[in-house]
Amino acid sequence: MSKVLIHSIVFSPDGVSTAYLYNDIALKLKSCGYEVSVLTTTPHYNAIKEEIEKQPLKKKCLGLYSVSNYNGIPVKHVPQKKFKSSFLRILGFVFWHTMSFFLGLFEKDVDIILSPSPPLTIGFINIMLGKLKGAKVIYNVQEIYPDLLIEEKKSTSTLVISLLKKLERFVYNHSDAVTTIDEVFYKTIENRFKDKSKLHIIPNFVDTSIYKPVALDGNKPDKSIFPNTQALKLMYAGNIGYAQDWDPLIKLAIHLREENIEFFIIGEGVMKSFLEEQISKNQLKKVHLVSYQPRELMPYLIAYSDLQFIFMSPQVDGLGFPSKVYTIMACAKPLLVCSGTDTPIVHFLKDKNCAFLIEEKDVDKKNEKMTKILQSIRKEELLAMGNNGLANIHQYYSKEVVTDMYVKLIDSLLEMRK
C-alpha cells in the first residue's frame, strides 16, 4: 500500500476553505486504497468549538505537537496562533517549519508528499523531506507567491523579493509535479519552469453533498439576523481582508440607500473595523455585518440571498481565486463580481452565464454599471443564472470529478518510480 503525506498549514478541525479542500482529498485517497497521514497546525484560522470537540487534539512531547484522528486518518498538529506581534508570528512560523520537518522525518514509508501554498516555504521543506525519504513531491499553487506579497506591499525589500523569487523557482523546479487551479495561473507561472511538463491544471472543487440548493425553513437562517423581507439581498461570506475591495461596496450602498436593497457581510478580518466605521459614518442601515457562521448553515445563508457579491482588490485580483465561487454556484446562486479583465475569477466565469462581471477600473463607472444591474434585475433572471452555475459545477467541479484528477496524478508519479 502506497503512503501519501499531506503537509498543509490548515486541515480539520480548522474551519477554512483550504482545510475543507484537503479534508476531501485525504478522504478520497484513503477510499482509493492509499495510506494517508497529515502534518498540519493546531486550529488557528477559524477554530470552531464544535468541530474540535468532534476531533479532539491530544498533546504529545510536553505539548510540542498534538495528534488527532480524522475519519481514520492520523493527523499531527504543530501549535500555531494568530499573534498580533510580527516577531511572534515569525517565531511561530519558524517553529512550525522546524517541528514539521522533524515530524516528517519520523513518518515511515512515505511515497508521496502533497501540500498546498501558501506558504511558499512549505514546498522547500517538502523537497528536503522528499530527498531524504525517497518520496515524490507535489506542490499545489493556490495563490501565486511572492507576487501576492509584492502586490500587497507587505514586502518591499529588494533583497527579500529576490530571495523569494529564487525560492519560488527552486520549489517549482525541484518538485516532481506542480498543480495550479486555473489557466490564468498556469500562464502566469509557466515560464518559471525549466520543464513545463511538471505543471498541471487541477481546479478546486466543492462538496455538492453539503453545498447544494436548499429551501429555507423556520430556523435556518436565524430570522433575528436574517429577517424575511421583500428586499433584494446581496451577500458576501468570507474573510474581510485586503484581498477584497470594499470602497465600491460602500459607494454602491450609499448610492442605493433609498432602494429596497440589503447588503449582508459575513465573516471576520482586518478590514472589518474599516467597514464598521464606514457604515456608522454614512449611516448605512441596510449594510449588515455578521460574524462567521457555521459551515453547515452556509447553504441556507446563500439560499437567503438573491445575489452573492465578490469585489476583488485590483492589487491582487490577478494572483488569487476565491474558492467560494464554487460554493455559490453549487447552491444555484448568481454572482456580482468586480475584478480586472481576464483575471482568474473573470476568466473562469465569463462563459458560464452565472455572473455579472464588472471589469471597469474606475470606481464611479463600476458604481454606475452595478446600479443599473441592481435596479433592473428580475428574480427570474437570477434564478436562471443560478441554475447555469449549478449545472457547470456538477459537470466539471464536483468533489468526485476533481479528486479523481489528484488520484490519477499520484498514480502517474508512482508509476515513474517503478
C-alpha positions as a Markdown table, in Angstrom:
| # | Residue | x | y | z |
|---|---|---|---|---|
| 1 | Met | 0.0 | 0.0 | 0.0 |
| 2 | Ser | 1.5 | 3.4 | -1.0 |
| 3 | Lys | 1.5 | 6.2 | 1.5 |
| 4 | Val | 0.6 | 9.8 | 1.0 |
| 5 | Leu | 1.7 | 12.5 | 3.4 |
| 6 | Ile | -0.4 | 15.7 | 3.2 |
| 7 | His | 1.5 | 18.6 | 4.6 |
| 8 | Ser | -0.7 | 21.7 | 4.9 |
| 9 | Ile | -0.9 | 24.8 | 7.1 |
| 10 | Val | -4.6 | 24.1 | 7.6 |
| 11 | Phe | -6.6 | 20.9 | 8.0 |
| 12 | Ser | -9.6 | 19.6 | 10.0 |
| 13 | Pro | -10.7 | 20.7 | 12.5 |
| 14 | Asp | -9.7 | 24.2 | 11.3 |
| 15 | Gly | -12.7 | 25.7 | 9.5 |
| 16 | Val | -11.4 | 27.4 | 6.4 |
| 17 | Ser | -11.7 | 26.6 | 2.7 |
| 18 | Thr | -8.3 | 25.1 | 2.1 |
| 19 | Ala | -8.8 | 22.8 | 5.1 |
| 20 | Tyr | -12.1 | 21.6 | 3.7 |
| 21 | Leu | -10.5 | 21.1 | 0.3 |
| 22 | Tyr | -7.7 | 18.9 | 1.7 |
| 23 | Asn | -10.0 | 17.1 | 4.0 |
| 24 | Asp | -11.8 | 15.8 | 1.0 |
| 25 | Ile | -8.6 | 15.0 | -0.9 |
| 26 | Ala | -7.4 | 13.0 | 2.1 |
| 27 | Leu | -10.7 | 11.0 | 2.3 |
| 28 | Lys | -10.6 | 10.3 | -1.5 |
| 29 | Leu | -7.1 | 9.0 | -1.3 |
| 30 | Lys | -8.0 | 6.8 | 1.6 |
| 31 | Ser | -11.0 | 5.4 | -0.2 |
| 32 | Cys | -8.8 | 4.6 | -3.2 |
| 33 | Gly | -6.6 | 2.4 | -1.0 |
| 34 | Tyr | -3.8 | 4.8 | -0.1 |
| 35 | Glu | -2.4 | 5.0 | 3.4 |
| 36 | Val | -2.8 | 8.7 | 4.3 |
| 37 | Ser | -1.3 | 10.8 | 7.1 |
| 38 | Val | -1.5 | 14.5 | 7.7 |
| 39 | Leu | 1.0 | 17.0 | 9.1 |
| 40 | Thr | -0.6 | 20.4 | 9.9 |
| 41 | Thr | -1.1 | 23.1 | 12.6 |
| 42 | Thr | -3.4 | 23.4 | 15.5 |
| 43 | Pro | -6.7 | 25.2 | 14.5 |
| 44 | His | -6.0 | 28.9 | 14.4 |
| 45 | Tyr | -7.6 | 30.4 | 11.3 |
| 46 | Asn | -11.2 | 29.6 | 12.2 |
| 47 | Ala | -11.3 | 27.4 | 15.3 |
| 48 | Ile | -14.8 | 26.1 | 15.6 |
| 49 | Lys | -15.5 | 24.7 | 19.1 |
| 50 | Glu | -18.0 | 22.0 | 17.8 |
| 51 | Glu | -15.5 | 20.7 | 15.2 |
| 52 | Ile | -12.7 | 20.5 | 17.8 |
| 53 | Glu | -15.0 | 18.5 | 20.1 |
| 54 | Lys | -15.6 | 16.1 | 17.2 |
| 55 | Gln | -11.9 | 15.8 | 16.6 |
| 56 | Pro | -10.1 | 16.3 | 19.9 |
| 57 | Leu | -6.4 | 17.0 | 19.9 |
| 58 | Lys | -4.1 | 15.2 | 22.4 |
| 59 | Lys | -0.8 | 16.8 | 23.3 |
| 60 | Lys | 2.4 | 14.9 | 22.9 |
| 61 | Cys | 6.0 | 15.5 | 23.9 |
| 62 | Leu | 5.1 | 18.1 | 26.5 |
| 63 | Gly | 2.9 | 19.9 | 24.0 |
| 64 | Leu | 5.5 | 20.3 | 21.3 |
| 65 | Tyr | 2.8 | 18.8 | 19.0 |
| 66 | Ser | -0.7 | 17.2 | 19.2 |
| 67 | Val | -2.4 | 14.3 | 17.5 |
| 68 | Ser | -5.9 | 13.7 | 16.3 |
| 69 | Asn | -7.9 | 11.3 | 14.1 |
| 70 | Tyr | -9.9 | 12.5 | 11.1 |
| 71 | Asn | -12.1 | 9.6 | 9.9 |
| 72 | Gly | -9.4 | 7.1 | 10.4 |
| 73 | Ile | -6.6 | 9.3 | 9.1 |
| 74 | Pro | -3.9 | 10.2 | 11.7 |
| 75 | Val | -3.2 | 13.9 | 12.0 |
| 76 | Lys | -0.2 | 15.6 | 13.7 |
| 77 | His | -0.7 | 19.3 | 14.7 |
| 78 | Val | 2.1 | 21.7 | 15.4 |
| 79 | Pro | 1.0 | 24.6 | 17.7 |
| 80 | Gln | 0.2 | 27.9 | 16.0 |
| 81 | Lys | -1.7 | 31.0 | 17.0 |
| 82 | Lys | -2.7 | 34.3 | 15.3 |
| 83 | Phe | -0.2 | 36.6 | 17.0 |
| 84 | Lys | -0.6 | 40.4 | 16.6 |
| 85 | Ser | 3.2 | 40.8 | 17.1 |
| 86 | Ser | 5.2 | 40.4 | 13.9 |
| 87 | Phe | 8.1 | 39.0 | 15.9 |
| 88 | Leu | 5.9 | 36.3 | 17.5 |
| 89 | Arg | 4.3 | 35.4 | 14.1 |
| 90 | Ile | 7.8 | 34.9 | 12.6 |
| 91 | Leu | 8.9 | 32.9 | 15.6 |
| 92 | Gly | 5.7 | 30.7 | 15.4 |
| 93 | Phe | 6.3 | 30.2 | 11.7 |
| 94 | Val | 9.9 | 29.1 | 12.2 |
| 95 | Phe | 8.8 | 26.7 | 15.0 |
| 96 | Trp | 6.1 | 25.2 | 12.8 |
| 97 | His | 8.5 | 24.6 | 9.9 |
| 98 | Thr | 11.2 | 23.1 | 12.2 |
| 99 | Met | 8.7 | 20.8 | 14.0 |
| 100 | Ser | 7.1 | 19.8 | 10.7 |
| 101 | Phe | 10.4 | 18.8 | 9.3 |
| 102 | Phe | 11.3 | 16.6 | 12.2 |
| 103 | Leu | 7.9 | 15.1 | 12.4 |
| 104 | Gly | 8.0 | 14.4 | 8.7 |
| 105 | Leu | 11.3 | 12.6 | 9.2 |
| 106 | Phe | 9.7 | 10.2 | 11.5 |
| 107 | Glu | 6.9 | 9.3 | 9.1 |
| 108 | Lys | 7.6 | 5.8 | 7.8 |
| 109 | Asp | 7.4 | 4.6 | 4.2 |
| 110 | Val | 6.2 | 7.8 | 2.6 |
| 111 | Asp | 5.8 | 7.6 | -1.2 |
| 112 | Ile | 4.1 | 11.0 | -2.0 |
| 113 | Ile | 4.2 | 14.3 | -0.2 |
| 114 | Leu | 1.3 | 16.7 | -1.2 |
| 115 | Ser | 0.9 | 20.3 | 0.0 |
| 116 | Pro | -0.9 | 23.5 | -0.9 |
| 117 | Ser | 0.5 | 27.0 | -1.0 |
| 118 | Pro | 0.7 | 29.3 | 0.9 |
| 119 | Pro | 3.3 | 29.4 | 2.3 |
| 120 | Leu | 5.9 | 29.0 | -0.4 |
| 121 | Thr | 8.4 | 27.7 | 2.2 |
| 122 | Ile | 6.3 | 24.6 | 2.8 |
| 123 | Gly | 7.4 | 23.5 | -0.7 |
| 124 | Phe | 11.1 | 23.8 | 0.2 |
| 125 | Ile | 10.6 | 21.7 | 3.4 |
| 126 | Asn | 8.8 | 19.0 | 1.4 |
| 127 | Ile | 11.5 | 18.9 | -1.2 |
| 128 | Met | 14.1 | 18.3 | 1.6 |
| 129 | Leu | 11.9 | 15.6 | 3.1 |
| 130 | Gly | 11.3 | 14.0 | -0.3 |
| 131 | Lys | 15.0 | 13.8 | -0.9 |
| 132 | Leu | 15.7 | 12.2 | 2.4 |
| 133 | Lys | 12.8 | 9.7 | 2.3 |
| 134 | Gly | 12.8 | 9.0 | -1.5 |
| 135 | Ala | 9.3 | 10.4 | -1.9 |
| 136 | Lys | 7.8 | 12.2 | -4.8 |
| 137 | Val | 6.7 | 15.8 | -4.1 |
| 138 | Ile | 3.6 | 17.6 | -5.4 |
| 139 | Tyr | 3.2 | 21.3 | -4.8 |
| 140 | Asn | -0.3 | 22.8 | -5.2 |
| 141 | Val | -0.3 | 26.5 | -6.2 |
| 142 | Gln | -3.4 | 28.0 | -4.6 |
| 143 | Glu | -2.0 | 31.6 | -4.6 |
| 144 | Ile | 1.0 | 32.9 | -6.5 |
| 145 | Tyr | 3.8 | 33.9 | -4.2 |
| 146 | Pro | 5.9 | 36.0 | -4.0 |
| 147 | Asp | 3.8 | 38.0 | -6.5 |
| 148 | Leu | 0.9 | 38.3 | -4.0 |
| 149 | Leu | 3.2 | 39.6 | -1.2 |
| 150 | Ile | 4.8 | 42.2 | -3.5 |
| 151 | Glu | 1.4 | 43.5 | -4.8 |
| 152 | Glu | 0.1 | 43.8 | -1.3 |
| 153 | Lys | 3.2 | 45.8 | -0.5 |
| 154 | Lys | 3.9 | 43.7 | 2.6 |
| 155 | Ser | 7.4 | 43.0 | 1.3 |
| 156 | Thr | 9.2 | 45.9 | -0.3 |
| 157 | Ser | 12.8 | 44.9 | 0.4 |
| 158 | Thr | 14.7 | 44.2 | -2.9 |
| 159 | Leu | 16.7 | 41.5 | -1.1 |
| 160 | Val | 13.7 | 39.8 | 0.3 |
| 161 | Ile | 11.9 | 39.9 | -3.1 |
| 162 | Ser | 14.9 | 38.5 | -4.8 |
| 163 | Leu | 15.3 | 35.6 | -2.3 |
| 164 | Leu | 11.6 | 34.8 | -2.5 |
| 165 | Lys | 11.7 | 34.7 | -6.3 |
| 166 | Lys | 14.7 | 32.3 | -6.2 |
| 167 | Leu | 12.9 | 30.2 | -3.6 |
| 168 | Glu | 9.8 | 30.1 | -5.8 |
| 169 | Arg | 11.8 | 28.8 | -8.8 |
| 170 | Phe | 13.6 | 26.3 | -6.6 |
| 171 | Val | 10.3 | 24.9 | -5.4 |
| 172 | Tyr | 8.8 | 24.7 | -8.9 |
| 173 | Asn | 11.8 | 23.1 | -10.5 |
| 174 | His | 12.7 | 20.6 | -7.7 |
| 175 | Ser | 9.1 | 19.4 | -7.1 |
| 176 | Asp | 8.1 | 16.3 | -9.1 |
| 177 | Ala | 4.8 | 17.9 | -10.0 |
| 178 | Val | 3.2 | 21.3 | -9.6 |
| 179 | Thr | -0.5 | 21.8 | -9.8 |
| 180 | Thr | -2.3 | 25.1 | -10.3 |
| 181 | Ile | -6.0 | 25.8 | -10.2 |
| 182 | Asp | -6.6 | 27.9 | -13.3 |
| 183 | Glu | -5.4 | 28.6 | -16.8 |
| 184 | Val | -4.5 | 32.2 | -15.9 |
| 185 | Phe | -2.4 | 31.0 | -13.1 |
| 186 | Tyr | -0.8 | 28.4 | -15.4 |
| 187 | Lys | 0.2 | 31.1 | -18.0 |
| 188 | Thr | 1.5 | 33.4 | -15.2 |
| 189 | Ile | 4.0 | 30.8 | -13.9 |
| 190 | Glu | 4.8 | 28.5 | -16.8 |
| 191 | Asn | 7.9 | 30.4 | -17.8 |
| 192 | Arg | 9.3 | 29.9 | -14.4 |
| 193 | Phe | 9.8 | 26.2 | -15.1 |
| 194 | Lys | 12.7 | 24.6 | -16.8 |
| 195 | Asp | 10.4 | 21.6 | -17.6 |
| 196 | Lys | 6.9 | 22.8 | -18.2 |
| 197 | Ser | 5.6 | 19.2 | -18.3 |
| 198 | Lys | 5.7 | 19.3 | -14.5 |
| 199 | Leu | 2.9 | 21.9 | -14.4 |
| 200 | His | -0.7 | 20.7 | -14.3 |
| 201 | Ile | -4.1 | 22.4 | -14.0 |
| 202 | Ile | -6.3 | 20.8 | -11.4 |
| 203 | Pro | -9.1 | 23.2 | -10.3 |
| 204 | Asn | -10.5 | 23.4 | -6.9 |
| 205 | Phe | -13.9 | 21.9 | -6.2 |
| 206 | Val | -16.9 | 21.8 | -4.0 |
| 207 | Asp | -18.6 | 19.1 | -2.0 |
| 208 | Thr | -22.1 | 19.0 | -3.6 |
| 209 | Ser | -23.4 | 16.8 | -0.8 |
| 210 | Ile | -23.0 | 19.8 | 1.5 |
| 211 | Tyr | -23.3 | 22.8 | -0.8 |
| 212 | Lys | -26.5 | 22.5 | -2.8 |
| 213 | Pro | -29.8 | 24.3 | -3.3 |
| 214 | Val | -31.9 | 24.2 | -0.2 |
| 215 | Ala | -35.3 | 25.5 | 0.9 |
| 216 | Leu | -35.4 | 27.9 | 3.8 |
| 217 | Asp | -37.0 | 26.6 | 6.9 |
| 218 | Gly | -38.3 | 28.2 | 10.1 |
| 219 | Asn | -35.0 | 28.1 | 11.9 |
| 220 | Lys | -32.3 | 28.5 | 9.2 |
| 221 | Pro | -31.0 | 31.1 | 8.9 |
| 222 | Asp | -31.7 | 32.9 | 12.2 |
| 223 | Lys | -34.6 | 35.3 | 11.5 |
| 224 | Ser | -33.4 | 37.7 | 14.1 |
| 225 | Ile | -30.3 | 38.3 | 12.0 |
| 226 | Phe | -31.7 | 37.5 | 8.5 |
| 227 | Pro | -35.3 | 38.6 | 8.5 |
| 228 | Asn | -37.8 | 37.7 | 5.8 |
| 229 | Thr | -38.2 | 40.9 | 3.7 |
| 230 | Gln | -39.1 | 41.7 | 0.1 |
| 231 | Ala | -35.7 | 43.5 | -0.4 |
| 232 | Leu | -33.1 | 42.4 | -2.9 |
| 233 | Lys | -30.5 | 40.7 | -0.8 |
| 234 | Leu | -26.8 | 40.9 | -1.7 |
| 235 | Met | -24.4 | 38.8 | 0.4 |
| 236 | Tyr | -20.6 | 38.2 | 0.9 |
| 237 | Ala | -19.4 | 35.5 | 3.2 |
| 238 | Gly | -15.7 | 35.0 | 3.9 |
| 239 | Asn | -12.6 | 36.8 | 5.0 |
| 240 | Ile | -12.9 | 40.5 | 5.4 |
| 241 | Gly | -9.4 | 41.4 | 4.3 |
| 242 | Tyr | -7.1 | 43.3 | 2.0 |
| 243 | Ala | -7.8 | 40.9 | -1.0 |
| 244 | Gln | -11.3 | 42.4 | -1.2 |
| 245 | Asp | -12.1 | 45.9 | -2.5 |
| 246 | Trp | -14.5 | 47.5 | 0.0 |
| 247 | Asp | -14.7 | 51.0 | -1.4 |
| 248 | Pro | -17.0 | 50.1 | -4.3 |
| 249 | Leu | -19.3 | 48.4 | -1.8 |
| 250 | Ile | -19.6 | 51.5 | 0.4 |
| 251 | Lys | -20.2 | 53.8 | -2.6 |
| 252 | Leu | -22.8 | 51.4 | -4.0 |
| 253 | Ala | -24.6 | 51.2 | -0.7 |
| 254 | Ile | -24.6 | 55.0 | -0.3 |
| 255 | His | -25.9 | 55.4 | -3.9 |
| 256 | Leu | -28.7 | 52.8 | -3.3 |
| 257 | Arg | -29.6 | 53.8 | 0.2 |
| 258 | Glu | -33.2 | 54.6 | -0.8 |
| 259 | Glu | -33.7 | 51.4 | -2.8 |
| 260 | Asn | -35.2 | 48.2 | -1.3 |
| 261 | Ile | -31.8 | 46.5 | -1.3 |
| 262 | Glu | -30.0 | 45.0 | 1.7 |
| 263 | Phe | -26.3 | 44.1 | 2.0 |
| 264 | Phe | -25.0 | 41.3 | 4.3 |
| 265 | Ile | -21.3 | 40.8 | 5.0 |
| 266 | Ile | -20.5 | 37.7 | 7.0 |
| 267 | Gly | -17.1 | 37.0 | 8.4 |
| 268 | Glu | -14.1 | 38.4 | 10.2 |
| 269 | Gly | -10.8 | 40.0 | 9.2 |
| 270 | Val | -8.5 | 43.0 | 9.3 |
| 271 | Met | -10.9 | 45.3 | 7.3 |
| 272 | Lys | -13.9 | 44.7 | 9.5 |
| 273 | Ser | -13.2 | 47.7 | 11.6 |
| 274 | Phe | -13.0 | 49.8 | 8.5 |
| 275 | Leu | -16.4 | 48.6 | 7.4 |
| 276 | Glu | -17.9 | 49.3 | 10.8 |
| 277 | Glu | -16.5 | 52.9 | 10.6 |
| 278 | Gln | -17.9 | 53.5 | 7.1 |
| 279 | Ile | -21.3 | 52.0 | 8.0 |
| 280 | Ser | -21.6 | 54.3 | 11.0 |
| 281 | Lys | -20.2 | 57.4 | 9.3 |
| 282 | Asn | -22.5 | 57.1 | 6.3 |
| 283 | Gln | -25.5 | 55.7 | 8.3 |
| 284 | Leu | -25.8 | 52.7 | 6.1 |
| 285 | Lys | -28.6 | 51.0 | 7.9 |
| 286 | Lys | -29.1 | 48.4 | 5.1 |
| 287 | Val | -25.5 | 47.1 | 5.3 |
| 288 | His | -25.3 | 44.4 | 7.9 |
| 289 | Leu | -22.0 | 43.0 | 9.4 |
| 290 | Val | -22.4 | 39.4 | 10.8 |
| 291 | Ser | -19.8 | 37.2 | 12.5 |
| 292 | Tyr | -18.7 | 33.9 | 11.0 |
| 293 | Gln | -21.5 | 31.3 | 10.7 |
| 294 | Pro | -21.1 | 27.5 | 11.0 |
| 295 | Arg | -20.3 | 25.7 | 7.7 |
| 296 | Glu | -23.5 | 23.7 | 7.8 |
| 297 | Leu | -25.5 | 26.9 | 7.7 |
| 298 | Met | -23.8 | 28.3 | 4.6 |
| 299 | Pro | -26.3 | 26.7 | 2.1 |
| 300 | Tyr | -29.1 | 28.3 | 3.9 |
| 301 | Leu | -27.4 | 31.7 | 4.1 |
| 302 | Ile | -26.7 | 31.5 | 0.3 |
| 303 | Ala | -30.3 | 30.5 | -0.3 |
| 304 | Tyr | -31.4 | 33.5 | 1.8 |
| 305 | Ser | -29.6 | 35.8 | -0.6 |
| 306 | Asp | -30.6 | 36.8 | -4.1 |
| 307 | Leu | -27.1 | 37.6 | -5.3 |
| 308 | Gln | -23.7 | 36.9 | -3.9 |
| 309 | Phe | -21.0 | 39.6 | -4.4 |
| 310 | Ile | -17.2 | 39.4 | -4.6 |
| 311 | Phe | -15.3 | 42.6 | -5.1 |
| 312 | Met | -11.6 | 41.7 | -5.7 |
| 313 | Ser | -8.8 | 44.2 | -4.8 |
| 314 | Pro | -7.1 | 45.5 | -8.0 |
| 315 | Gln | -3.7 | 45.0 | -6.4 |
| 316 | Val | -4.1 | 41.2 | -6.1 |
| 317 | Asp | -7.0 | 40.1 | -8.2 |
| 318 | Gly | -4.7 | 38.5 | -10.8 |
| 319 | Leu | -3.0 | 36.3 | -8.2 |
| 320 | Gly | -5.8 | 34.6 | -6.3 |
| 321 | Phe | -9.0 | 32.8 | -6.9 |
| 322 | Pro | -11.7 | 32.7 | -4.2 |
| 323 | Ser | -12.9 | 29.2 | -3.7 |
| 324 | Lys | -16.3 | 30.5 | -2.5 |
| 325 | Val | -17.1 | 30.9 | -6.2 |
| 326 | Tyr | -17.6 | 27.1 | -6.4 |
| 327 | Thr | -19.7 | 27.1 | -3.3 |
| 328 | Ile | -22.0 | 29.8 | -4.5 |
| 329 | Met | -22.5 | 28.1 | -7.9 |
| 330 | Ala | -23.2 | 24.8 | -6.2 |
| 331 | Cys | -26.0 | 26.4 | -4.3 |
| 332 | Ala | -27.5 | 27.7 | -7.5 |
| 333 | Lys | -27.0 | 31.4 | -6.8 |
| 334 | Pro | -25.7 | 34.0 | -9.3 |
| 335 | Leu | -22.7 | 36.3 | -8.6 |
| 336 | Leu | -21.9 | 40.0 | -8.9 |
| 337 | Val | -18.1 | 40.2 | -9.4 |
| 338 | Cys | -15.8 | 43.2 | -9.6 |
| 339 | Ser | -12.4 | 42.3 | -10.9 |
| 340 | Gly | -9.9 | 43.2 | -13.7 |
| 341 | Thr | -10.1 | 42.0 | -17.3 |
| 342 | Asp | -9.0 | 38.4 | -17.7 |
| 343 | Thr | -8.2 | 37.8 | -14.0 |
| 344 | Pro | -8.6 | 34.2 | -12.8 |
| 345 | Ile | -12.1 | 34.8 | -11.5 |
| 346 | Val | -13.3 | 36.7 | -14.6 |
| 347 | His | -11.6 | 34.1 | -16.9 |
| 348 | Phe | -13.4 | 31.3 | -15.0 |
| 349 | Leu | -16.9 | 32.9 | -15.0 |
| 350 | Lys | -17.0 | 34.8 | -18.3 |
| 351 | Asp | -18.6 | 31.9 | -20.4 |
| 352 | Lys | -20.8 | 30.3 | -17.7 |
| 353 | Asn | -23.7 | 32.7 | -17.8 |
| 354 | Cys | -24.0 | 32.7 | -14.0 |
| 355 | Ala | -22.4 | 36.1 | -13.0 |
| 356 | Phe | -22.5 | 39.8 | -13.7 |
| 357 | Leu | -18.9 | 40.8 | -14.3 |
| 358 | Ile | -17.8 | 44.4 | -13.6 |
| 359 | Glu | -14.4 | 44.9 | -15.2 |
| 360 | Glu | -14.2 | 48.7 | -15.2 |
| 361 | Lys | -11.3 | 50.2 | -13.2 |
| 362 | Asp | -12.9 | 53.5 | -12.3 |
| 363 | Val | -15.0 | 53.3 | -9.1 |
| 364 | Asp | -17.7 | 55.6 | -10.5 |
| 365 | Lys | -18.1 | 53.5 | -13.6 |
| 366 | Lys | -18.3 | 50.4 | -11.5 |
| 367 | Asn | -20.9 | 52.0 | -9.4 |
| 368 | Glu | -22.9 | 53.2 | -12.4 |
| 369 | Lys | -22.9 | 49.7 | -14.0 |
| 370 | Met | -23.8 | 47.9 | -10.8 |
| 371 | Thr | -26.6 | 50.4 | -10.1 |
| 372 | Lys | -28.2 | 49.7 | -13.5 |
| 373 | Ile | -28.0 | 46.0 | -12.9 |
| 374 | Leu | -29.5 | 46.1 | -9.4 |
| 375 | Gln | -32.3 | 48.5 | -10.4 |
| 376 | Ser | -33.4 | 46.4 | -13.4 |
| 377 | Ile | -32.7 | 42.8 | -12.4 |
| 378 | Arg | -35.6 | 40.4 | -12.4 |
| 379 | Lys | -35.9 | 37.4 | -10.0 |
| 380 | Glu | -36.5 | 35.1 | -12.9 |
| 381 | Glu | -33.2 | 36.1 | -14.5 |
| 382 | Leu | -31.3 | 35.5 | -11.2 |
| 383 | Leu | -32.9 | 32.0 | -11.0 |
| 384 | Ala | -31.8 | 31.1 | -14.5 |
| 385 | Met | -28.3 | 32.3 | -13.9 |
| 386 | Gly | -28.1 | 30.3 | -10.6 |
| 387 | Asn | -29.1 | 27.1 | -12.4 |
| 388 | Asn | -26.5 | 27.7 | -15.1 |
| 389 | Gly | -23.8 | 27.8 | -12.4 |
| 390 | Leu | -25.1 | 24.6 | -10.7 |
| 391 | Ala | -25.1 | 22.7 | -14.0 |
| 392 | Asn | -21.5 | 23.7 | -14.6 |
| 393 | Ile | -20.4 | 22.6 | -11.1 |
| 394 | His | -21.9 | 19.1 | -11.5 |
| 395 | Gln | -20.2 | 18.6 | -14.8 |
| 396 | Tyr | -16.7 | 19.9 | -14.1 |
| 397 | Tyr | -16.1 | 21.0 | -10.5 |
| 398 | Ser | -17.7 | 18.5 | -8.1 |
| 399 | Lys | -15.6 | 16.8 | -5.4 |
| 400 | Glu | -15.8 | 13.5 | -7.2 |
| 401 | Val | -14.6 | 14.8 | -10.6 |
| 402 | Val | -11.6 | 16.8 | -9.3 |
| 403 | Thr | -10.3 | 14.5 | -6.6 |
| 404 | Asp | -10.1 | 11.8 | -9.3 |
| 405 | Met | -7.6 | 14.1 | -11.0 |
| 406 | Tyr | -5.4 | 14.1 | -7.9 |
| 407 | Val | -5.6 | 10.3 | -7.7 |
| 408 | Lys | -4.5 | 10.0 | -11.4 |
| 409 | Leu | -1.6 | 12.4 | -10.9 |
| 410 | Ile | -0.4 | 10.5 | -7.9 |
| 411 | Asp | -0.8 | 7.2 | -9.7 |
| 412 | Ser | 1.3 | 8.5 | -12.6 |
| 413 | Leu | 4.1 | 9.7 | -10.3 |
| 414 | Leu | 4.2 | 6.3 | -8.6 |
| 415 | Glu | 4.4 | 4.6 | -12.0 |
| 416 | Met | 7.5 | 6.6 | -12.7 |
| 417 | Arg | 9.2 | 5.2 | -9.6 |
| 418 | Lys | 8.9 | 1.6 | -10.9 |
